[in-house]
Amino acid sequence: MALNTPLCRAAQPLDSRAHFWDTTMPEQNFDVCVIGAGPGGYVAAIRAAQLGLKTCCVEDKHLGGICLNWGCIPTKALLKSAETYHAIQHKAKGLGIN
């Protein structure tokens, strides 16, 4: 396999890209550090901050986790939208809507 193809070059780590992955920040002190910003994590971080604690919340993807962004909540919203659309399609005339 040729390692000099554009795809292989893109897949190889480059020193010039190292800064992109550098997520270090200046040293800070916190009273509470919540790891994971899913449904429990972000609520815990909010509550700790409300109680006056210096709080950080560490998450590698999206605040809210799977439940908020891809799972429970979006699924329920999609199901409710489909249910409403179906009701309008099949019951609108009976309600005097053309």
QUIJOVEN-V518673 format. One record per pair of residues at least 12 apart in sequence whose ideal C-beta (glycine too) atoms are under 10 Angstrom apart, sorted by sequence separation. I is the first residue (numbers start at 0). J is the second residue. D is the distance in Angstrom with one decimal. If there is no record, write none. Layout:
i:j:d
I:J:D
I:J:D
This chain:
i:j:d
31:43:8.0
32:44:8.9
33:45:9.4
44:56:3.9
31:44:7.4
33:46:9.7
43:56:8.2
44:57:9.4
33:47:7.1
44:58:9.6
31:46:9.5
32:47:9.4
33:48:9.9
41:56:6.2
31:47:4.4
40:56:6.3
30:47:7.3
31:48:8.4
40:57:8.7
41:58:8.0
29:47:9.3
30:48:9.6
40:58:7.2
44:62:9.6
31:50:9.0
30:50:9.2
36:56:5.1
30:51:8.6
31:52:5.0
32:53:9.7
33:54:6.9
34:55:9.4
35:56:8.2
36:57:7.6
37:58:8.1
41:62:5.9
30:52:3.9
31:53:7.5
32:54:7.5
33:55:7.3
34:56:8.2
35:57:7.4
36:58:3.6
40:62:8.9
41:63:6.5
29:52:7.9
30:53:4.8
31:54:4.8
32:55:5.0
33:56:4.7
34:57:5.1
35:58:6.3
36:59:9.1
37:60:9.6
40:63:9.2
41:64:8.0
29:53:5.0
30:54:6.7
31:55:7.6
32:56:7.8
33:57:7.1
34:58:8.2
35:59:8.9
36:60:8.4
37:61:9.7
40:64:7.2
28:53:7.2
29:54:6.2
30:55:9.4
31:56:9.0
32:57:6.5
33:58:8.9
34:59:9.7
35:60:9.8
36:61:7.8
37:62:9.0
38:63:7.2
39:64:8.6
27:53:8.3
29:55:4.8
36:62:4.6
37:63:7.0
38:64:6.1
41:67:8.5
28:55:9.8
29:56:9.8
36:63:6.7
37:64:2.9
38:65:8.8
39:66:9.6
27:55:7.5
36:64:6.4
37:65:6.9
38:66:4.9
35:64:7.1
37:66:6.5
38:67:6.6
37:67:7.8
24:55:9.8
36:67:9.2
37:68:9.6
38:70:9.6
37:70:9.9
38:71:8.4
38:72:9.3
22:59:9.4
